[in-house]
Amino acid sequence: MDKKKLSVAIIGSRGIPNRYGGFEALAEELSGRLVSRGHQVLVYTPDDHPLKDKSWNGVERVLISNPERKFGTFGQFIYDLNCNLHSRKRHFDIILHLGYTSDSVWYRLWKKDSVQLVNMDGQEWARSKYSSAVKGFLRLAERLATRRSRYLVADSPIIEEYLTGKYLVPVRYIAYGATIPEHYSPDALQEWGLTPDEYDLVVARMEPENNIEMAIRAKLESGDPVPLLIIGNDNKYRQSLQKTFGSEGLIIFRDGVYDRGKLDSIRHFSRIYIHGHSVGGTNPSLLEAMACGCRIVSHNNPFNRYVLGTNTFFFSNQKDLEKCFIDYDHFDFEDLIGKNLNRIKEEYDWNHVTDGYEKLFYDATGI
């Protein structure tokens, strides 16, 4: 007998289609696949999203007032409040909250007749950019997220172990996903004057924990002549890096790229892909680099070691990364690329991720 089809709302992202990052990619990929399986899905989307349509690929979109541009970070709290207030007007079997930073403070508004699930993302309170007061709030927000959630979702077994041990609540490990592109076009490089295999690449949010400054300094100190392309959002940290290193001809800063085919090609044709993320769980940009067949050099930490296994060259400090640039010709990347592609197919395929969420939804509702 076929199981009942579910009504699902997704709160906590900057909407679909993805114009920002990991949670948005998850909302986009998961919602579309759930709809193709017969479920009804709504993704809350800020009203400043460039697409104003009420649906996208069969997924309902509700545009919610987003004052973030006016009020900064505080605007995120208002946006999440507005999403939760709207969700009270509808009945959903499942409400999936992506993240806890600003959403969890409204947990008292979460509808009791809908099953609430929270994807806990990484350990936000561990980021050095935050003051002691903000870190304290983030720890509180993390705890609040457990109050009415039927399950917590961890994107990494390491995060799963941490949450289970600390909060003694049910936690389900479900990874992020990635799609292996069918083709790549070197034409995508022409706009920036790039040549295949003649640039190294960083794709990351501009935050200290992603070790972007370390990558820049390692590149400059190594004497390696291949330019370093850094793709990421514009913020105070990036502006500081540009002020310090922007005159260096080897260092190229570019804004985020949301044309998936173009970004996939830029990744694929890079010589070395530097993944410096050191905080959090399974990082979506790392999975996408693996799926694009990149020659990955990664920061050495438990999260990256779990995802990559031995299929990379790790660095722990600037000297390690300098050596990667200097000794590039001595590294055998081709076998590692094949193993990373197999890992995407076996563990990080979006259909497998959707299977995990669908099973969780049924387990949580008891259907």
C-alpha positions in Angstrom: 0.0 0.0 0.0 1.4 3.4 -1.0 2.2 5.7 1.8 0.4 9.0 2.2 1.9 11.9 0.4 3.1 14.6 2.7 2.9 18.4 2.8 6.3 19.9 3.6 7.4 23.5 4.3 11.0 24.5 4.3 12.0 27.5 6.4 15.4 29.1 6.9 17.0 29.5 3.5 17.3 32.5 1.1 14.9 30.7 -1.2 14.9 28.9 -4.5 16.3 28.8 -7.0 19.6 29.0 -5.3 21.3 32.4 -5.3 23.4 32.1 -2.2 24.8 28.9 -0.8 24.5 25.4 0.8 21.1 25.6 2.5 19.7 27.1 -0.7 21.1 24.3 -2.8 19.6 21.8 -0.3 16.2 23.5 -0.5 16.3 23.5 -4.3 17.4 20.0 -4.8 15.3 18.4 -2.1 12.1 20.2 -2.8 12.1 19.4 -6.5 12.8 15.8 -5.9 10.1 15.5 -3.2 7.6 17.1 -5.6 8.5 14.6 -8.3 7.7 11.9 -5.7 4.2 13.3 -5.2 4.7 15.4 -2.1 3.5 19.0 -1.7 6.4 21.3 -0.9 6.6 25.0 -0.1 9.9 26.9 0.2 9.8 30.2 2.0 11.7 32.8 0.0 12.7 36.4 0.7 10.8 39.0 -1.3 14.0 40.5 -2.6 14.8 37.3 -4.5 15.0 38.2 -8.3 12.4 35.5 -9.2 8.9 36.6 -8.2 6.9 33.6 -9.4 4.6 31.7 -7.0 6.1 28.4 -8.0 9.3 27.0 -9.4 9.7 23.5 -10.9 6.5 22.5 -9.2 7.5 23.8 -5.8 5.3 26.5 -4.2 7.2 29.7 -3.3 5.9 32.1 -0.7 7.7 35.5 -0.8 8.2 36.8 2.7 9.2 40.3 3.7 12.9 40.4 4.3 14.3 43.5 6.0 17.9 42.2 6.1 19.2 44.9 3.8 17.8 47.6 6.0 18.6 46.1 9.4 21.5 43.8 8.7 21.8 40.7 10.8 18.7 41.6 12.9 16.7 41.5 9.7 17.3 37.8 9.6 15.4 37.4 12.8 12.4 39.3 11.4 12.4 37.3 8.2 12.4 34.0 10.2 9.6 35.4 12.4 7.6 36.3 9.3 8.1 32.8 7.9 7.0 31.1 11.1 3.9 33.3 11.5 2.9 32.5 7.9 3.4 28.8 8.5 0.8 29.0 11.3 -1.8 29.8 8.7 -1.4 26.5 6.9 -1.3 22.9 7.9 2.0 21.1 7.1 2.8 17.5 8.0 6.5 18.5 8.2 8.2 21.8 8.7 12.0 21.5 8.0 14.0 24.3 9.5 17.4 24.9 7.8 19.7 26.1 10.5 19.0 27.4 14.0 20.9 30.8 14.2 17.9 33.1 14.0 15.0 30.7 13.5 15.2 28.8 16.8 14.4 31.9 19.0 10.9 31.6 17.6 10.4 28.0 18.7 7.4 28.9 20.8 5.6 29.8 17.6 6.3 26.5 15.9 3.0 24.7 15.3 2.5 21.8 17.6 0.3 19.9 15.1 3.2 19.9 12.5 6.3 17.8 13.0 9.3 20.1 13.4 12.7 19.1 12.2 15.9 21.1 12.3 19.0 20.7 10.1 21.6 21.9 12.6 24.3 22.9 10.0 27.8 23.2 11.6 29.0 24.6 14.9 28.4 28.3 14.2 29.6 29.3 17.7 33.1 28.1 16.8 33.7 30.8 14.2 36.4 33.3 15.3 34.6 36.3 13.7 32.0 36.3 16.5 32.4 38.1 19.8 32.1 36.2 23.1 28.5 37.6 23.5 27.5 36.4 20.0 29.1 33.0 20.6 27.1 32.7 23.8 23.9 33.5 21.9 24.7 30.9 19.2 25.1 28.3 21.9 21.8 29.3 23.4 20.1 29.2 19.9 21.6 25.7 19.3 20.0 24.6 22.6 16.6 26.3 21.8 16.5 24.4 18.4 16.2 21.1 20.4 13.1 22.3 22.3 10.4 21.3 19.8 12.2 19.5 17.1 11.2 15.8 16.7 14.6 15.1 15.2 17.7 17.0 14.6 19.5 16.5 11.3 23.3 16.4 11.1 25.1 16.7 7.8 28.2 15.0 9.2 28.6 12.0 11.5 30.9 14.2 13.6 28.1 16.7 14.2 25.7 13.8 14.8 28.0 12.5 17.6 28.3 15.9 19.1 24.6 16.7 19.2 23.6 13.2 20.4 26.1 13.4 23.3 25.3 17.0 24.3 21.5 17.1 24.0 20.4 13.4 24.3 17.8 13.9 21.6 17.2 11.9 18.4 19.6 12.9 15.6 19.6 11.6 12.1 22.7 11.9 9.9 21.8 13.0 6.3 24.5 14.3 4.1 24.4 17.1 1.6 24.5 16.1 -2.1 26.2 17.0 -5.3 25.5 16.4 -9.0 28.2 15.2 -11.4 28.0 17.6 -14.4 27.5 16.0 -17.8 29.8 18.4 -19.7 32.1 21.4 -19.2 32.8 24.4 -21.4 36.1 26.2 -21.5 34.2 29.1 -22.9 33.1 29.9 -19.3 36.7 31.0 -18.6 36.9 33.6 -21.4 35.1 36.4 -19.5 37.9 36.4 -16.9 40.8 35.7 -19.3 41.5 32.3 -17.8 43.1 29.3 -19.4 42.4 25.7 -18.4 44.9 24.3 -15.9 46.6 27.7 -15.5 44.9 29.0 -12.4 44.3 27.7 -8.9 40.9 28.2 -7.3 39.2 29.0 -4.0 35.3 29.0 -3.9 34.2 30.0 -0.4 32.3 32.4 1.8 34.6 35.1 2.8 35.3 34.1 6.4 38.5 33.7 8.4 37.8 30.0 9.2 38.0 29.2 5.5 41.7 30.1 5.5 41.6 32.3 2.5 44.4 34.5 3.8 46.5 31.4 4.4 45.9 30.4 0.8 46.9 33.9 -0.5 50.1 34.0 1.6 51.1 30.5 0.7 50.7 31.3 -3.0 52.8 34.5 -2.7 55.5 32.9 -0.6 55.8 29.8 -2.8 56.9 31.7 -5.8 54.5 29.7 -7.9 53.6 31.8 -11.0 50.0 30.3 -11.5 47.4 32.9 -10.4 45.0 32.3 -7.6 41.3 33.0 -8.3 39.1 33.6 -5.3 35.3 33.4 -5.8 33.2 34.6 -2.9 30.8 37.1 -1.4 31.8 40.7 -0.8 32.0 41.7 2.9 34.4 43.4 5.3 36.8 40.5 5.4 37.1 40.3 1.7 37.5 44.0 1.5 40.4 43.8 4.0 42.0 41.0 2.0 41.7 43.0 -1.2 43.2 46.1 0.4 46.2 44.0 1.5 46.7 41.8 -1.5 44.6 43.3 -4.3 47.6 44.9 -6.0 49.3 41.5 -6.3 48.8 40.4 -9.9 48.6 36.7 -8.9 45.5 37.2 -6.7 42.2 37.6 -8.4 38.9 38.3 -6.5 35.5 37.7 -8.1 32.0 37.8 -6.8 29.9 34.6 -6.4 28.9 32.7 -9.5 25.3 31.4 -9.6 25.2 30.1 -13.1 25.8 26.4 -12.2 27.2 25.4 -15.6 29.7 28.2 -15.6 30.8 27.6 -12.0 31.2 23.9 -12.6 33.4 24.6 -15.6 35.5 27.1 -13.7 36.0 24.4 -11.0 36.7 21.6 -13.5 39.4 23.5 -15.4 41.3 24.8 -12.4 44.8 23.4 -11.8 44.4 23.0 -8.0 41.2 23.5 -6.0 42.0 24.7 -2.4 39.4 23.8 0.2 40.3 25.7 3.3 37.1 25.3 5.3 37.9 24.3 8.9 34.6 24.8 10.8 31.3 23.0 10.3 30.1 19.7 8.9 29.9 18.5 5.3 30.7 21.5 3.2 28.6 21.7 -0.1 31.3 23.5 -2.0 33.7 20.6 -1.3 31.2 18.0 -2.6 30.7 20.1 -5.7 34.4 20.3 -6.3 34.6 16.5 -5.9 31.8 16.1 -8.4 33.6 18.4 -10.9 36.7 16.2 -10.9 38.9 18.8 -9.2 42.4 18.2 -8.0 41.7 19.0 -4.4 44.1 20.2 -1.7 42.2 20.4 1.6 42.6 21.7 5.1 43.3 18.9 7.6 40.4 18.6 10.0 37.9 15.9 11.0 35.1 17.1 8.8 37.2 17.2 5.6 38.9 13.9 6.5 35.5 12.2 6.8 34.4 13.4 3.4 37.6 13.0 1.5 39.2 10.1 3.2 42.7 9.8 1.7 41.6 11.2 -1.7 43.3 14.5 -1.3 46.5 16.2 -0.2 46.0 17.8 3.2 47.5 20.9 4.6 47.5 22.1 8.3 49.4 25.4 7.9 50.8 27.8 5.4 54.1 25.9 4.9 52.1 22.7 4.0 50.1 24.7 1.4 53.3 26.3 0.0 54.7 22.8 -0.6 51.5 21.9 -2.5 52.1 24.8 -4.9 55.8 24.1 -5.3 55.5 20.3 -5.7 52.4 20.2 -7.7 54.0 18.3 -10.6 55.0 15.5 -8.3 51.4 14.8 -7.1 49.3 12.1 -8.6 45.8 13.5 -8.6 44.2 11.4 -11.3 43.5 8.3 -9.1 42.1 10.6 -6.3 39.7 12.3 -8.8 38.2 8.9 -9.7 37.8 7.9 -6.1 36.1 11.2 -5.3 33.7 10.8 -8.1 32.8 7.3 -6.9 32.2 8.7 -3.4 29.8 11.3 -4.8 27.9 8.5 -6.6 27.8 6.2 -3.5 27.2 8.6 -0.6 26.5 12.2 -1.8 24.1 11.7 -4.7 21.0 14.0 -4.3 18.6 11.1 -4.8 20.2 9.3 -1.9 19.9 12.5 0.2 16.2 12.8 -0.7 15.7 9.1 0.2 17.1 10.0 3.7 14.9 13.0 4.2 11.8 11.1 2.9 12.4 8.2 5.3 13.0 10.7 8.2 9.7 12.5 7.4 7.8 9.2 7.5 9.5 8.0 10.6 8.9 11.4 12.4 5.2 11.4 11.5 4.7 7.8 12.2 3.0 7.3 8.8 
